[in-house]
Amino acid sequence: MLLTCYTGYILLKNNNHIKDGVKYTYRKLSLPDDGEDWNPWGEEFEREKKSREKKEKSKEYKMERDKIKLSTNETDFKKEFYKERKFDAIQQSTVEIWGKAAIGLYLWEHVLGGGKLESKMDGIWSYGFKRIDNLKLKFRTGPGVITTKAPNDVQHLILILNGRSQEKVSFAKTWLDFLPQFRNLRTVILVLLGNEQCHNEWLIPYMAKNGGLINSTFIVYDSSLVDNNNFYQWPLGVATYRGFPKVDPKKLDLQNSRPYICNFLGSIYAHTSREKLLNVIEKNNLTEFCFVKTRFEWQPKETKNSLSIYIQSLHLSDLTLSPVGMNSECYRIYEAMSFGSIPVIENVMTPGICSSSKTLMAPPPPFRLLKTFNAPVIYINDWSQLPALIAKELKMTLAEKIQRRMQMIQWYENFKLHLRENLLSVLKDNILRR
């Protein structure tokens, strides 16, 4: 049977499901040889050159997908993760959210639940609105959002910037230096994609405690600046800029056996953790159990085929292998969580000063944020331990795996709720102080 090049890499068995534009299948992926349009998820290296499962089902876990209860009740969640504070005194406030970094879409769509954006002028401006409690949130993003065109009557602002490289820092400073021009500005919360080596000292003079306008900063990566008072840690999230979707957990199939124990898709570079992982997989013949797709050079553009393959690999695997990149934290950790695939995280520090981070009452880096909230992930110190992990996975029952998937999905939904509550509580705190 001939299949089109777009669907030919997936052999169908029994049911096909198409949800939210993503095709989910329940059999192993069969892919053609590398094509020019295939692009693995390797963005953290941007600057560097079957199933053995029995067809068993436990009645204990056999349930309708739409009856899966995710513990996202706000009251219950706060008891576990969040000490609720009282903000009865705060009046209705309008908060502008300006996204000048890709992590802004993760904040708006995945954390705040803001939904899809409307665009103006062929995408020059994109915007959205959402009301949470007594806050009216207005999100704006796109190339048309510039200092001189942004609403000059803004009072309360969440500004999302990129500080990953020196070039990005220079752009971020342009925004921060312009803030005094907004005469009505009273509250500024910064959400920053930090430097992968945690060199973020340039930001200190802009903080309110040092005479600047930024009241609080939420920063990505294990920065030593994090004190949970002026600086808070923020996750990297998923790669929205490369088209990774917001996954509805209630539409996921968590009940069926997945054909792969693990997956790894990525670019391979010499003398890196990824190269060692690939060597371990090949030496121990683990491709019998794991879906592996690699390239040996990074490509900047994503295609529908490569994105679909990547999403399929997450949905059809029990585990997602996550070697370190330029920083220990990477997008695939949260992307795997979205599909209930357990991230196998390499618990290794990368070069830089992130290891010097010691936050009071928090675990040491790496992955301080995930460890603080007891993320149900698997940490591995060396990829030589992978064969033993695969052997252990082969002994697990389907019922055990279903329970683990549900726990992963529930944890991730609760985690995003915590992010929202913490961000908004810090925002409200600063509004009240004014």
Secondary structure, 3 states (H helix, E strand, C coil): CCCCCCCCCECCCCCCEEECCEEECCCCECCCCCCCCCCCCCHHHCCCCCCCCCCCCCCCCCCCHHHCCCCCCHHHHHHHHCCCCCCCCCCCEEEEEEECCCHHHHHHHHHCCCCCCEEECCCCEEEEEEEECCEEEEEEECCCCCCCCCCCCCCEEEEEEECCCHHHHHHHHHHHHHHHHCCCCCEEEEEEECCCCCCCHHHHHHEHHHCCCECEEEEECCCCCCCCCCEEEECCCCCHHHCCCCCCHHHCCCCCCCCEEEEEEEECCCCCHHHHHHHHHHHCCHHHCEEEEEECCCCCCCCHHHHHHHHHHHHCEEEEEECCCCCCCCHHHHHHHHCCCEEEEECCCCCCCHHHCCCCCCCCCCCHHHHHCCCCCEEECCHHHHHHHHHHHHCCCHHHHHHHHHHHHHHHHHHHHHHHHHHHHHHHHHHHHC
